[in-house]
Amino acid sequence: MKISDSKIGIVGVGKLGLCYALSLEENGFHIVAFDKNKDHIECLSKKKVTSDEPLVTKKIGLSRSIQFTSDFANLNSCEIILVFVNTPSCKDGSYDHSNINDVMLSMSCLNEKVYRHVVICSTVMPGFCDDLYKKFKSKNISVYYSPEFIAQGSIFEDLKNQNVIIGSVNRVVPGVINKVLMSVTRNKKDSVVLTLAEAEIVKIAINSFLTTKISFANFIGDLTREYAGDPEKVLNAVTSDGRINPSYMTPGFGFGGPCLPRDNKALGVASQVKNLNPVLPSAVDDANALHLQYQFDTILNKNDKTQVMEFKGIAYKEGTNIIERSQKLELALKLADNNFKVKIYDNRQVINKIKTEHPYSKLIFSYTD
C-alpha cells in the first residue's frame, strides 16, 4: 500500500492528537480526525477553536486537508489509524484503558475486509497492547504501539525533535507505518523498533528517569543549602562530568503536571504486577514530597508571617497554563493555610482555574494580563 492510497485516521483530537494531525497534514497527508465530542468537532470544523498550546490556533486556520468528524464510520477510508485517547489514572496508579477498548470495539462498524494498522499512541500499562493484538488479529487488525514524548506548551517542537519508538508483536514494522510516524520528526535517527511490551516500558521508563533526575537534583540542592553552599554551582560542577547530562539537573521545584507523576506511579504498579519491589519509583515520589516539605520548612523558619510571599507564575512548568500537580501551587497553598500572606501573579486563565479548584484558599491574586 502506498501512503497516497489511504487517508490517515486520528482518533482523539485533544491537545496531542490535534497537534499530531496538524503535523501530519503539514507533511502532505490527508487526515480523518475523529472525536466523540461533537461540540469540539463542530468548532474544529468551523476553525473556531482557540488553544493556549502555541501555534495550534494558527495551524487550524491554515489547515485544508483534515476532515473532522464525530462519526466513527468516516474512518472507513483509513487503513492506518492512530489512537490518542485519554487513559486516566486508576486509584492504584495504573492506567485505565477503557477509552482505548471503546475505540477498538468501534472498529466493528468499519469494513472488516480491509486490513487495518492501528497504532496506539496513548500511554498504557506494559502488556496491554499484546492483549489487544491477540484479541483483534482475527479481525484484520494489526496493533502497534508508538508513544509520544512531548510536554504541553511545546508539543509541535517536541514532536519534531523526539526519537520515534515503535512496538510491534514481532519487532517488525511495515515500511508504510514507519514512514508515517517518521514524517513528523526532523530527528535523523532511525526509528527504534521493539516488541509491544518493550515499547510500553520505554514510555514510562523515560518519564520516570526524568522524575528521578529532578528529585536527585533537588536533594543535592537541599543538601548544599544546609552546608551554606550554592546549589546551582554544585549541580553545574556535577554535570560538568561528561557522563552526566545536565538536562533536568537544576535545583528548583519538584516534578508535577499531567505526565511525570502518573508515569512514575505506573512504573511502580507495573513492577508490582511482576512481583518486583518498586523501591525506586516509590523513593522518587517520597523525595518529591520531602523536597516540598523542605521548601515549606525553610520559609517557615526564615521568614516573618507578616511578609508577603510572592509567586510569579504558578503553573507546573513555565510557558503553560497547567496547574495540575504544580508544586509551586502546592507550596503556595500550604503557606497560605499556615497564615502566610501569599500573592500569586499570573494570567486570568491560571488564576481562574485556581479560584475554581481552590475556592476557599487564602491566596491573594494579581492578574498579569
C-alpha positions in Angstrom: 0.0 0.0 0.0 1.2 3.5 -0.9 0.5 6.2 1.7 -1.3 8.2 -1.0 -3.8 5.3 -1.4 -5.2 5.8 2.1 -6.1 8.7 4.4 -4.6 8.6 7.9 -7.1 8.3 10.7 -6.6 10.1 14.0 -8.8 9.0 17.0 -8.9 11.5 19.8 -8.2 15.2 18.9 -7.4 16.6 22.3 -4.2 18.6 22.5 -1.8 15.9 21.4 -4.0 14.2 18.8 -4.8 17.6 17.3 -1.2 18.6 17.1 -0.2 15.3 15.6 -3.0 15.6 13.0 -1.8 19.1 12.0 1.8 17.9 11.9 0.9 15.0 9.5 -1.1 17.4 7.3 1.9 19.7 7.0 3.8 16.7 5.7 1.4 16.1 2.9 -1.1 13.6 4.4 -4.9 13.7 4.2 -6.4 13.2 7.7 -9.7 12.0 9.0 -9.8 13.2 12.7 -12.4 11.6 14.9 -13.5 12.6 18.3 -16.7 11.7 20.2 -17.1 15.2 21.5 -19.5 16.6 18.9 -19.2 20.2 20.1 -15.4 20.1 19.9 -15.6 18.6 16.4 -18.0 21.3 15.2 -15.7 24.0 16.5 -12.7 22.4 14.8 -14.7 22.1 11.5 -15.6 25.8 11.6 -12.0 26.7 12.6 -13.3 28.4 15.7 -11.1 26.6 18.3 -8.6 28.6 20.3 -5.9 27.0 22.2 -3.2 28.0 24.7 -0.9 25.5 23.0 1.5 27.6 20.8 0.7 27.6 17.1 -2.5 25.4 17.3 -5.0 28.2 16.5 -2.8 29.4 13.6 -2.3 26.0 12.1 -6.0 25.1 12.4 -6.8 28.3 10.4 -4.4 27.2 7.7 -5.4 23.6 7.6 -7.1 22.3 4.4 -6.6 18.5 4.4 -8.2 17.5 7.7 -11.7 16.1 7.9 -13.0 16.5 11.4 -15.8 14.1 12.3 -17.8 12.6 15.2 -18.9 9.7 13.1 -16.5 6.7 13.5 -17.7 5.2 10.2 -15.9 8.0 8.4 -12.6 6.2 9.3 -13.6 3.5 6.8 -11.3 5.1 4.2 -8.3 4.8 6.6 -6.1 1.8 6.6 -3.7 3.4 9.2 -5.4 4.7 12.4 -3.5 6.4 15.2 -5.2 6.5 18.6 -4.7 9.4 21.0 -7.5 9.0 23.5 -7.1 9.7 27.2 -6.0 7.0 29.6 -6.7 8.4 33.1 -5.0 7.0 36.2 -6.8 4.5 38.4 -6.7 4.7 42.2 -3.8 2.3 42.3 -1.7 4.3 39.8 -2.2 2.1 36.8 -3.8 3.4 33.6 -7.5 3.0 32.7 -7.7 1.6 29.2 -11.4 1.9 28.9 -11.3 4.6 26.2 -8.9 2.5 24.0 -11.1 -0.5 24.4 -14.1 1.5 23.3 -12.2 2.6 20.2 -11.3 -0.9 19.3 -14.8 -2.1 19.7 -15.9 0.7 17.4 -13.8 -0.8 14.7 -16.6 -3.3 14.1 -18.5 -0.6 12.3 -15.7 -0.5 9.6 -15.3 -2.8 6.7 -13.6 -5.9 8.2 -12.4 -7.0 4.7 -9.9 -4.1 4.8 -6.7 -4.8 6.7 -6.0 -2.0 9.1 -2.9 -0.9 11.1 -3.9 0.6 14.4 -1.2 2.5 16.2 -1.8 3.1 19.9 -0.1 6.4 21.0 -1.8 6.8 24.4 0.2 5.9 27.5 -0.7 2.3 28.6 0.4 -0.3 31.0 3.0 -2.9 29.8 1.3 -5.9 28.3 -1.9 -4.1 27.3 -1.1 -3.9 23.5 -0.2 -7.6 23.4 -3.7 -8.4 24.7 -5.2 -6.1 22.1 -3.2 -7.7 19.3 -4.4 -11.2 20.3 -8.0 -10.1 20.6 -8.1 -8.3 17.2 -5.7 -10.2 14.9 -8.6 -12.3 13.6 -10.5 -9.2 12.6 -7.9 -8.0 10.1 -6.4 -5.5 12.5 -2.7 -5.3 13.4 -1.8 -3.4 16.6 1.3 -1.3 17.1 2.4 1.0 19.9 4.2 4.3 19.4 4.5 6.5 22.5 4.9 10.3 22.2 7.5 12.2 24.3 6.1 15.7 24.5 5.2 18.3 27.1 2.3 20.6 26.9 3.4 24.1 25.9 5.9 22.8 23.4 4.1 19.9 21.6 5.0 20.8 18.0 8.6 21.4 18.8 8.8 18.2 20.8 7.2 16.1 18.0 9.8 17.4 15.6 12.7 16.5 18.0 11.7 13.2 19.5 13.0 9.8 18.8 10.4 7.6 17.2 9.7 4.4 19.2 7.6 1.7 17.5 6.4 -1.5 19.2 5.1 -4.5 17.2 4.3 -8.0 18.1 7.4 -9.4 16.4 9.7 -6.4 16.2 8.7 -6.0 12.5 7.1 -2.8 11.3 5.8 -2.3 7.8 7.6 0.5 5.9 4.4 2.4 5.4 3.9 2.7 9.2 7.5 3.7 9.8 7.2 6.3 7.0 4.1 7.9 8.5 5.5 8.0 12.1 8.9 9.2 11.0 7.4 12.0 8.9 6.6 14.1 11.9 10.1 14.2 13.3 13.2 16.0 11.9 15.4 13.8 14.0 17.7 11.9 11.6 17.9 8.8 13.8 16.2 5.7 12.6 13.1 4.6 14.5 13.7 2.2 17.3 11.7 -0.9 16.8 10.8 -3.1 19.8 8.2 -5.5 20.9 4.9 -4.1 22.1 5.7 -4.6 25.8 9.3 -3.2 25.4 7.9 0.0 23.8 5.3 0.3 26.6 8.0 0.1 29.2 10.2 2.7 27.3 7.4 5.3 27.6 7.0 5.1 31.4 10.7 4.5 31.9 11.8 7.7 30.2 9.5 9.9 32.2 10.3 8.1 35.4 14.0 8.6 34.7 13.3 12.3 34.5 11.4 12.3 37.8 14.5 10.6 39.3 16.9 13.2 37.9 14.6 16.1 39.2 14.4 14.5 42.6 18.1 13.9 42.8 18.9 17.5 41.7 16.6 18.9 44.4 18.0 16.6 47.0 21.6 17.7 46.2 20.3 21.3 46.1 18.7 21.0 49.6 21.9 19.3 51.0 24.1 22.1 49.6 21.9 24.8 51.2 22.3 23.1 54.5 26.1 23.4 54.1 25.6 27.1 53.2 26.6 26.5 49.6 25.2 27.4 46.2 23.1 24.6 44.7 23.4 25.8 41.1 27.2 25.9 41.3 27.3 22.4 42.8 25.0 20.9 40.2 26.8 22.7 37.4 30.0 21.1 38.6 28.3 17.7 38.9 27.1 17.9 35.3 30.5 19.0 34.1 31.3 15.4 34.3 30.8 14.1 30.7 28.9 11.1 31.9 26.0 13.2 33.4 23.7 15.1 31.1 22.7 18.5 32.5 19.1 18.3 31.3 16.7 18.2 34.3 19.6 18.6 36.7 18.8 22.1 38.1 17.6 22.9 41.6 14.0 24.2 41.9 10.5 22.9 42.4 9.6 19.3 42.4 8.1 17.5 39.4 4.4 17.9 38.6 2.0 18.3 35.7 -0.2 15.7 33.9 2.5 13.2 32.9 5.6 12.7 35.1 3.8 11.9 38.4 1.4 9.5 36.7 4.1 7.6 34.8 6.3 7.3 37.9 3.4 5.7 39.7 2.6 3.5 36.8 6.1 2.2 36.7 5.7 1.1 40.3 2.5 -0.7 39.6 4.0 -2.4 36.5 6.8 -3.8 38.7 4.4 -4.9 41.4 2.4 -6.9 38.9 5.6 -8.9 38.2 6.4 -9.2 42.0 9.3 -6.7 41.8 9.7 -4.3 44.6 9.0 -0.7 43.3 11.6 0.7 45.6 13.0 3.3 43.1 9.7 4.9 41.9 8.4 4.9 45.5 11.6 6.6 46.7 11.3 9.2 44.0 7.7 10.0 45.0 8.8 10.3 48.6 11.7 12.5 47.7 9.5 14.8 45.7 7.1 15.2 48.7 10.1 15.7 51.1 11.5 18.4 48.9 8.2 20.3 49.1 8.2 19.9 52.8 11.8 21.2 53.0 10.9 24.3 51.0 8.0 25.0 53.3 10.1 24.4 56.5 12.8 26.7 55.2 10.3 29.5 54.5 8.7 28.9 57.9 12.0 29.1 59.8 13.4 32.1 58.0 10.5 34.4 57.3 8.1 36.5 59.3 4.5 35.8 58.6 3.8 39.5 58.1 5.9 39.3 54.9 4.2 38.7 51.6 5.3 35.5 49.8 5.2 36.2 46.1 4.9 33.6 43.3 5.3 35.0 39.8 3.9 32.2 37.7 2.3 29.2 39.4 1.9 26.6 36.6 3.8 23.4 36.9 6.0 24.5 34.0 6.9 27.9 32.5 5.1 28.6 29.3 2.0 26.7 30.2 -1.3 27.4 32.0 -1.4 24.0 33.6 -1.7 23.9 37.4 -2.2 20.1 37.7 0.0 18.8 40.5 2.0 22.0 40.4 4.5 22.0 43.2 4.5 25.8 43.2 0.8 25.9 43.8 1.0 23.2 46.5 3.7 25.3 48.3 1.6 28.5 47.9 -1.5 26.8 49.3 0.5 25.2 52.2 1.9 28.6 53.1 -1.5 30.3 52.9 -3.0 27.6 55.1 -0.4 28.4 57.7 -1.3 32.1 57.8 1.4 33.4 55.5 0.3 36.2 53.1 0.7 34.7 49.7 0.3 36.6 46.5 0.1 34.9 43.0 1.0 36.8 39.9 -0.4 35.1 36.8 -2.7 35.4 33.8 -6.5 35.3 34.2 -6.8 31.7 32.9 -4.5 30.3 35.5 -5.9 32.4 38.4 -9.5 31.5 37.4 -8.5 27.8 37.5 -7.1 28.2 41.0 -10.2 30.0 42.2 -12.4 27.2 40.8 -10.3 24.3 42.2 -9.5 26.0 45.5 -12.4 28.3 46.2 -11.7 28.7 49.9 -7.9 29.3 49.7 -6.5 32.4 51.4 -4.4 33.3 48.3 -4.1 36.8 47.0 -4.2 37.3 43.3 -2.8 39.8 40.8 -3.5 39.5 37.1 -0.6 39.8 34.7 -2.8 40.3 31.6 
